[in-house]
Amino acid sequence: MCQNNCNTKREKGEHLSYEDRVKIEHLYNQQDKNYTEIGKELNCHRTTVSREIKKGEIELKNSDWTYRKEYSSKRGQEVYE
């Protein structure tokens, strides 16, 4: 179980920080959490999470020549800036 070591809560209407994007990357790619669960951990709406994942999604090729989609926090930050 992943513990959230951040003791500050995001205020309503704030932009996502790079640290938030890294948390989304970990929760979405490694722990297979859905948008609602990620939103509860980050104190933001699930729609915000889904839009962020859509912005930072990359397509990777597997060794068997199939493709998979993953979220990249670096890509999400580049699109934001």
C-alpha positions as CSV (number, residue, x, y, z in Angstrom):
1,M,0.0,0.0,0.0
2,C,1.4,3.4,-1.0
3,Q,1.4,6.0,1.7
4,N,1.0,9.6,0.9
5,N,3.7,11.6,2.7
6,C,2.4,14.9,1.6
7,N,0.7,16.7,4.5
8,T,-0.7,19.7,2.6
9,K,-4.0,19.5,0.7
10,R,-4.5,21.1,-2.7
11,E,-6.9,24.0,-2.7
12,K,-9.9,23.9,-5.1
13,G,-9.0,25.4,-8.5
14,E,-5.2,24.9,-8.1
15,H,-3.2,23.6,-11.0
16,L,-1.5,20.2,-10.7
17,S,2.1,20.4,-9.6
18,Y,4.9,18.2,-11.1
19,E,4.8,16.1,-7.9
20,D,1.1,15.5,-8.4
21,R,1.8,14.3,-12.0
22,V,4.5,11.9,-10.7
23,K,2.0,10.5,-8.2
24,I,-0.6,10.1,-11.0
25,E,2.1,8.3,-13.1
26,H,2.8,5.8,-10.2
27,L,-0.8,5.2,-9.3
28,Y,-2.0,4.8,-12.9
29,N,0.9,2.8,-14.4
30,Q,2.1,0.7,-11.5
31,Q,-0.9,0.3,-9.2
32,D,-3.6,0.2,-11.8
33,K,-5.9,2.6,-9.9
34,N,-8.9,4.2,-11.6
35,Y,-9.5,8.0,-12.0
36,T,-11.8,8.1,-8.9
37,E,-9.2,6.5,-6.6
38,I,-6.4,8.7,-7.9
39,G,-8.6,11.8,-7.5
40,K,-9.3,10.9,-3.8
41,E,-5.6,10.5,-3.1
42,L,-4.7,13.9,-4.7
43,N,-7.8,15.7,-3.5
44,C,-9.0,16.6,-6.9
45,H,-11.9,15.6,-9.2
46,R,-11.7,12.5,-11.3
47,T,-12.3,14.5,-14.4
48,T,-9.1,16.5,-13.7
49,V,-7.2,13.2,-13.5
50,S,-8.7,11.8,-16.7
51,R,-7.9,15.0,-18.6
52,E,-4.3,15.0,-17.2
53,I,-3.8,11.3,-18.2
54,K,-5.2,12.1,-21.7
55,K,-2.7,15.0,-22.1
56,G,0.3,12.9,-20.9
57,E,-0.4,9.6,-22.6
58,I,2.3,8.0,-24.7
59,E,2.3,4.9,-26.8
60,L,5.0,2.3,-26.2
61,K,5.9,-0.7,-28.2
62,N,6.1,-4.1,-26.5
63,S,8.7,-6.8,-27.4
64,D,6.0,-8.7,-29.3
65,W,5.3,-5.7,-31.5
66,T,2.0,-4.8,-29.8
67,Y,1.4,-1.3,-28.4
68,R,0.4,-0.2,-24.9
69,K,-0.5,3.2,-23.5
70,E,1.0,4.7,-20.4
71,Y,1.0,8.1,-18.7
72,S,4.2,10.1,-18.6
73,S,4.5,12.8,-16.0
74,K,7.2,14.5,-18.0
75,R,5.0,14.6,-21.1
76,G,2.1,16.0,-19.0
77,Q,4.3,18.7,-17.6
78,E,5.6,19.7,-21.1
79,V,2.1,20.0,-22.4
80,Y,1.2,22.2,-19.4
81,E,4.1,24.5,-19.9
